[in-house]
Amino acid sequence: MPTTKELLAIRLKQLRKKRGFTQEQLAEKIGRDTKHISKLEQAGSYPSIETLDRIANVLNVELKDLFNFDGLYEKNYIKNEFKKLLNTASEEHLQLLYKIHKDIIN
């Protein structure tokens, strides 16, 4: 499962791109170096609360929105988790998963 740092990195990048900013533009607007933004988006470090506040203001979101990780799991991560689940599930659980899947797609 992705760490909070990894999810925050994904979320920051997602919001930055959604607002149409490059890393350079965001860095300039918050008074940080471009390398700092790159490092944050690669989950290389945790941002300070001051940096998070600046980012939220520039991106025109509330601070709490930076931590809204709903729907952030990448497709490959989800696939790998399902593969693990299927490889370790009992016969009973496989039957249940299959029924749930059928119900969802119908």
C-alpha positions as semicolon CSV with decimal commas, in nm:
position;residue;x (nm);y (nm);z (nm)
1;M;0,000;0,000;0,000
2;P;0,134;0,345;-0,084
3;T;0,261;0,549;0,208
4;T;0,115;0,884;0,306
5;K;0,421;1,049;0,155
6;E;0,362;0,869;-0,175
7;L;-0,009;0,954;-0,179
8;L;0,066;1,318;-0,099
9;A;0,319;1,326;-0,383
10;I;0,061;1,191;-0,628
11;R;-0,202;1,435;-0,502
12;L;0,027;1,739;-0,527
13;K;0,120;1,650;-0,883
14;Q;-0,244;1,586;-0,973
15;L;-0,360;1,922;-0,837
16;R;-0,068;2,111;-0,991
17;K;-0,142;1,968;-1,335
18;K;-0,516;2,023;-1,295
19;R;-0,448;2,393;-1,233
20;G;-0,218;2,407;-1,536
21;F;0,108;2,482;-1,354
22;T;0,449;2,345;-1,438
23;Q;0,678;2,254;-1,150
24;E;0,877;2,567;-1,228
25;Q;0,570;2,791;-1,211
26;L;0,451;2,641;-0,884
27;A;0,797;2,666;-0,733
28;E;0,821;3,032;-0,828
29;K;0,477;3,114;-0,688
30;I;0,550;2,954;-0,351
31;G;0,905;3,082;-0,326
32;R;1,077;2,746;-0,349
33;D;1,327;2,586;-0,584
34;T;1,199;2,369;-0,869
35;K;1,402;2,080;-0,729
36;H;1,200;2,110;-0,409
37;I;0,872;2,061;-0,597
38;S;1,020;1,773;-0,795
39;K;1,136;1,605;-0,474
40;L;0,790;1,646;-0,318
41;E;0,622;1,495;-0,624
42;Q;0,859;1,200;-0,617
43;A;0,788;1,138;-0,247
44;G;1,148;1,224;-0,169
45;S;1,058;1,437;0,131
46;Y;0,773;1,564;0,342
47;P;0,680;1,929;0,289
48;S;0,662;2,166;0,584
49;I;0,321;2,292;0,690
50;E;0,427;2,634;0,560
51;T;0,502;2,488;0,216
52;L;0,173;2,297;0,216
53;D;-0,013;2,616;0,306
54;R;0,156;2,806;0,023
55;I;0,083;2,528;-0,225
56;A;-0,282;2,514;-0,119
57;N;-0,316;2,891;-0,161
58;V;-0,156;2,894;-0,507
59;L;-0,363;2,597;-0,623
60;N;-0,676;2,759;-0,475
61;V;-0,768;2,462;-0,258
62;E;-0,810;2,416;0,115
63;L;-0,519;2,259;0,300
64;K;-0,730;1,952;0,377
65;D;-0,783;1,898;0,002
66;L;-0,415;1,816;-0,036
67;F;-0,484;1,508;0,178
68;N;-0,792;1,389;-0,008
69;F;-0,646;1,064;-0,138
70;D;-0,973;0,914;-0,267
71;G;-0,920;0,758;-0,608
72;L;-0,543;0,806;-0,611
73;Y;-0,437;0,447;-0,629
74;E;-0,269;0,387;-0,961
75;K;-0,401;0,123;-1,197
76;N;-0,090;-0,095;-1,166
77;Y;-0,104;-0,087;-0,788
78;I;-0,469;-0,197;-0,792
79;K;-0,393;-0,475;-1,042
80;N;-0,106;-0,605;-0,829
81;E;-0,323;-0,602;-0,518
82;F;-0,593;-0,799;-0,698
83;K;-0,336;-1,049;-0,825
84;K;-0,211;-1,103;-0,469
85;L;-0,566;-1,142;-0,347
86;L;-0,654;-1,394;-0,617
87;N;-0,335;-1,594;-0,561
88;T;-0,393;-1,627;-0,188
89;A;-0,773;-1,651;-0,169
90;S;-0,946;-1,966;-0,060
91;E;-1,196;-2,136;-0,289
92;E;-1,479;-1,984;-0,085
93;H;-1,335;-1,634;-0,115
94;L;-1,278;-1,677;-0,489
95;Q;-1,643;-1,771;-0,532
96;L;-1,748;-1,465;-0,333
97;L;-1,518;-1,234;-0,531
98;Y;-1,655;-1,374;-0,854
99;K;-2,015;-1,312;-0,743
100;I;-1,932;-0,957;-0,639
101;H;-1,761;-0,894;-0,972
102;K;-2,060;-1,034;-1,166
103;D;-2,300;-0,818;-0,967
104;I;-2,097;-0,504;-1,029
105;I;-2,061;-0,545;-1,405
106;N;-2,426;-0,643;-1,463
